[in-house]
Amino acid sequence: MLRNCPLIVFCVNVALAVFLTTSGFLVGIASGQKNENNEATTAKAARIALGYEDWGKKYREVREATKKLGENDLGGALLLLDEASSKYPELPPGELIAADWYVSQNRVDLATRLLDQSAQKFPDDPETYLLLGNLAFLENRNTEATLSFEKARKLLEGFSGDSLRSKRLMLRLYAGLSSLAQRFGQWENAVEYLTKWVELDPNNASTRIRHAEALFHIAKGREAYRELVRANQLDKTMMAPAMYIAQFYLDQGDMQSAQMWLESASEKDANDYKPRIALAQFFWNNGDFIRAKNYMQKARTLNKNDQQLNILAGQVAHYDHDYVTAIERFEEIFGAQPDNQTARNHLILALAAEGSDENVARAAQLAEAGGTDVASLVNQCYAFARQGQKDKSEAAMNLSFRGASGPNSKFIFAYVLAENGQPEKALPLLETALKGKGLFVFRRDADKLRAKLITTQSKKKKNAS
């Protein structure tokens, strides 16, 4: 996250991330679309919050300074940045631009050192404390973040710098304060800060979405919906307002209301595939395979190119033991995007589950090529087991057992243990995998294996008695 968030615009992006990474099924479904929203928001807010890249496009000195930073010439870079800051009042002090660049390179230690220097050199400049607050927020040092933002707020009261810069600083202050308020569930405060943020940046659709979420949490549903409608008018790529309301209900655990709003969004626009993806994922997560498959198929009649939809389509097919379709869906994505780990992992599992010598061999080859991360080791565990390579399968399981937590992994370990004559160790893993009501690609297989092991155990006990 640090690497993709330049420090000068960092507070805005961190604040957006509070909403955009909210837990729930819509996050995964709309991830591509929300990335588009983020890019659109950054462009619209560029007049207010600029980072070193934006300054570099505008000012030669900043461009040359960032080149020097890349050559580890901090002294030379600061000379150029100080020159630029003295010439252009809208620019922040040079240390802050350099700190921004270091954060983009994930060198937070150097960024922090520069911010400390800036605090000594420019004790009345609020931007240093805003950025220190942002870093503290990111690292969950909440007390330090609060104190930094409060220090910045006091300094802003007497700030007499460039008017455009002053506006940018106020925006970042409200972004930071609203993010802290949301983190602690202080929704009344969040509404206050987000209202001011919207006033400063009225064309920012993503900020209005966050404002709507805060309004929803203080039981102002109508106002929240109106804000979402306004956001949708500003950015047509965002989800339908009803889908955001559904997400808000999901976050509160109100599944019935969430389903109602999703169905409303689906009925309102027969040509919008996104509510149908959301409903398919909703029913998948709630264990209703028939309706999950139905809505997935409806969505694919409208759009066969959506990556998240095709991942879900592959999962549905794998669960249904339609391995040909599952492999086809995952292969399409993996072929176009070899770095897509989700598609890669599901492709390996589908190939191995299909069971033919050719596909199992390819699954093992892909799994071994994946490396030694937990997901790759779990894939190796299953592929080797399907090949009958007991020792290699057990070795991969032992290396990944502690780090793997999902239901598919639990089934795979149980499968290997059962195949190796350890049903007493396999059963607890299956019980854990089947505990939730959500579907996963091996759920039917896990149910079947559990029933088989219980029956076998019962027969042994009966024979023993």
N, C-alpha and C positions, 0 to 999 in steps of 0.2 A: 504493500500500500504506500509506504513511504516513497518508493522509487517513482511512482506514478503521480505524485502530488507535490509539485513545486511549492515551496514554503510561502511565497508571497500570496498565492491564491489558496493556501492550504486550509485556512479556516473555513472558507466557503465549501471546499470539497469534503472536509471532515464532517461538516454539518449535514451536507447532502447524504453522506454515507450512513449517518444515523438512520435515516429513513430507508435508503436504498438497500441496506443490508438487513432490514427487518426480517425476522424469521417468518417463514410461511411459504406456501407453495407458489404464490404469485411471483416471488423473487426469482426463482429458477425459470419459470415460464417466460417472464418478461425481461430476463437479464439482458438480452440483446437490445431490446427496445429501450430499456432504462439506460444502457450505455449511450444510445443515441440521444436520450434526454440530457444526460450529463454533458455531452459534447455541445448540444444546442444551448444548454444553460451557460456553459463556460463562454461560448461565443457572445451570447446576449449580455453577459455580465462583464465582458472584457473592458468596457468603459470604466468599470468600477474596481475590478480586481485583476491586476496584471502580475504575471510572473516573469522570471528572468528571460524566458523565451520570447514573451511578448515585448518586453523592453528591448531585447536584442533586435527584433524586427524593426523597431522604430529608431533606435539610436546605435550608431556605429561603435561608440565607445563600449557599450555593453556587449556587443557582438565580439569585439576584440578581447574584452576582459574574460568572457567565458572560455574563449580559446586558451587564454593563459592559465585559467583554472584547470583546464584539461591537461595542460603541460606541467601541472604542479607549481605554477608560479603565482602564488597567492599575493605576494608583495606587488608584482607588476599589475595584477588584476585590480587590486584595491586602488592603485594610483589612477588607473583609467576610470574606475567606478566613482571615485571621489571627484574626479574632473567632471564626469557626467552629472553627478548630483548637484554640483555647484552651478552648472549651466542650465539644468532643467528642473524647475521646482517640483514638478509632479513626481520625480523619482525619489525613492527612499534613500537613506544613507547607503553607501557602498557595501558596508558589512552585511546589510540585510539582503542585498541582491546576491552577494557571494554565498551567504548562508542558504538562501533559496536553492542555489545551484548544488551545493553540497547535499542538501536533503534529497534532491532529485537523483543523486548518485548513491543514496543510502549511506552517506557518511555523516551521520547525525552528531557524532562526537565533535567534528570540526564545525558543524553548523552551530552547535550549542556554544562552543568557545567564541565564535564570532558574535553571537547574540550577547554573550556576557561582556565582550569588549564594547559592543554597541551601547549596552546599558551604562557603562562607565563613561563613554565618550559623548553620548547624547542622552543624558538622564531625563530630559523632558520630552523625549520622543516616545509617543505611546506605541508605535509599531513594534518596537522591540518586545514589549510585554505581551502584545497580542500574539506574536509568533512564539514566544516562550510558553504562553498559555496553550497554544495549539499543540506544541510538542508534548507538553504535559498531559493534555487531553488524550492524545493518541496513545500514550504509554500508561493510561489509566491512573495517572497521578492527579487525582481530581481536586484535592485540596490546593495543590500548587497551581493547577489550572485556574481555579476560582480566584486565588489571590492575584495571579498575573492579570486576569481579565479585569478585576476590580481596580488594580493599579492603572491599567490602560484607560479605564473609564474615567478615572479622576484626572489623568493627564489630558484626555480629550476635551474635558470641560474648559481647559485654558489653552487649547491648541490653536495657534494662529498661523499655521502653515498654509500651503496651497489648498484652495477650496476643493479641487477634484480629489486630491490626496486625502483631505479630511473626510470626504464622503466615502471613499474606499475604506478608511479606517473605521468609520462608524458601522459600515456594512459588516466588516469582519468581527467587530465587537458583538453585534447582535447575533451573528452566526455562531460565534463561540458560546455566548451565554445561552442561546436557545438549545444548543447541542448538550450543554451540561444539564439544563433543565429537563430535557427529554431523557437523558441517561438516568436521572433520578426520579422520573415520573412526576416531575413538578409541572404539570400541564398548564396550569394558570399562568405561571411565569413564562413557559414556552410560548403560549399564545401572545403574551405581551411583547416578547422580543421578536417573534416571527411577524407580528403585525407591523412592527417598525421596519423589519427587513423588507417586507413586501412594499412598504411605502417608499423605501429607498430604491428598490429595484423591481418596479411593478411588472416588467415584462419577463420575469424569471419564472417559468412554469414550475420548475422543480421546487422552488421555494414555496410556491402556492400549494403544492401537494403536501409539503411538510406542515404548512399552516393548517391545511384541512385536517391532517391527522391530529394535530394538537386540539383543534376545535372539536373534533369527534370525541376526544377523550374527556372533554368537559361538558359533554351532553349537548353540544350545539351541532346536531346532525345536519340540519337544513343549511346553516352557514357553511359547514364543511362541504356539502355537496355543491353549493353555489361556487365555492372557491375552486373545486375540482373542475366544474364546467368552464370557469374562466381560464384555468390552466390548460384545458383541452383546446380552447379557442386560440391560445398562444402557441401551442405545440401539438399539431395534429398527430404526431407519431406516438404520443403517450396513450396509455390504456384508457378505456372508457371510464368515466367517473364511477359508474356502478362497480367496476372491478376493484377500484381502490377502496370503496366502502366495504366490499366483501373482505378485502385483506385486513381492514381495521377490525372487522368482526372476528375474523380468524385469530388475530393476535389476542383477542379477548376470550377466545375459546368458544365463541357462540357459532357453532357449526350450522345450525338451522338458519340463522339470519344470513350467514355467509353464502350458503347454498341459494337462498332466495334471491340475493343480489346478483349472484353470478348468472342464475337463470334469467333474471330480468335483463342483464346485459346481453345475454345470448339471444333473447327474443326480440330485443329492440333493434338489432342490426343483423339481419340474416346473412350478410356478406362478411361479417367480421369473424375471423377464425380464432382470435385471441380468447374470447370468453369460452369458446368450446375447448381450447387447450386447457384453460383454467379448470373447467368442469371435469375434464378427463383426469387431470392431476388430482383434483379434489376427491373424486370417487376412488382413484387408485390409492390415495393416502388413507382412505376410509374403508378399504376392503371390499368395494363394490366393483368387481371385475366387469360385469356385463355393461354397466353404465359407463365405466371408464373406457372400455373398448368402443362403445357406441359413439361417445363424444370425440374420441380420438379419430375415428373414421370420418365423422362429420367435419372435423377440422381439416383433415387431409384432403377432403373434396374441395376445400377452399384454398388451401395452400400446402403444396407438397414439398416446399423448399425450406420450411422453418426447421432449423437445427434442433431446437429443444423439443419440438413436436415429433421429429423423427427419432430422437432418442427415446421418447416415451413410446412411440409406435414399436420400436424394437424391443423395449422391455415388455410391452403387452404381448407381442408375438412370442417372445421367449417363455414368458409365464404360461402361455397357451400351448407350449411345445411345438409351435410353428417355427422351427429352427431356420428353415429356408428364408422366410420373410425376415426374421430377426437378424440373420447374418447379412441379408441384403440391405436392411436399414442402416446397420452399424457400418457396413463396408462402404456405403455411399459417403458417410461423413468422414470416416477414417481415410478413405482414398483422397478426399479433397483436403483434409486437414490432418496430416499424420501426427501432429502434436496434440490433437484432441484426446486427452487421457480418458475422458468418460467414454467416448466411442470406442477407443482402443480396448479398454478393460471389458466393456460389454461384448465386444466382438470376440475376444479371447474366450470368454465364458460361454458364449453361444456356440462357437466352433467346437469347443471341448464337449459341451452338452450334447451336441448333435451326434457325436460318437463315431463317425466314420474315421478310418485310419488316416486319410488325407487331412481331414479337418482337425483332428486331434493333434496330428504332427504340426500343423501350421499354428495351432493355438500354443503349443509348447515353444515353438520357435519365436513367436511374437512375445510370449511371456518372458523368455530368457533374455530377449533383446531389450526388454523394458528396464532392466537394471535391478537394484536391490532395495528399492523403496517398498513399503509395506504392501501397496496394491499389487505391484509386480510379483512380489513373493507369494501373495495369496493366489494370483493367477497361475503361477508356476506350480503351486501346491495342487490345484485342481487339474491342470493340464497333465502333469506327470502322473497323478492318480489315475486319470482316464487312460493314460498310456500303459498303466501297469508298472510304472517305475516307482516302486514303494519307497526305496531309500531316498531318492531325490524328492519325492513328495513330502515325506516326513521331515526332511531337512528344511525345506521351504516353509513348512508349517511351524516348525520350532523357531525359525527366525522371525516369523511374522505374527505369531500367536498373541503376544502381548499388545502389539500395536493395532491390531485389526478389531473393529467393534461392530460393524454393520451386520444385519441378518444374513446377507449372502455369504459373508466370511464365516459366520457361525455354522451355516449349513455345510460349507465346504470342509471345514475342520471336522465336523461331525461325520460327514461322508467318508473322509479319510480314516478316521478312527474306527468307524464301523467296518470298513473294508479290511482294516488291519486287526480285527478281532477285539476291539475295545468298546463294546456297546455301552458299558457303564459310564464311560467318559463322553460318549457321543450324545446320550440322551439329555443331559443338562444343557448342552449347547443348543440342541434343537428346541428345548423348552424356552430358552432365552430368545432364540430367533423368532419363534412363533408367538411371543408374548403380546406384541402389539397387533392392532387390527389392520394396519397398512399392508399393502401387497409388496412383494419383492419377487425378482425373477425366479428364484428357487423355492417359493413358498409351497407350491404343490408338491415338489420333490421332498421338501422338509416334512410336510404332513405325512406323506407316504412312508418315508424312512422312519419317522417316529412311530407310526402305527406298526410297522414291521418289527422294529426293535422291541416294542412293548409286548407284541404277540410272542416273539421268540423268548423273551424273559419269562412270560407267564407259563409257557410250555415247559421251560427248564425247571421252574419252581414246582410245577405240577408233577413232573417226572421225579423230581428229587423227593417229593413227599410220598 
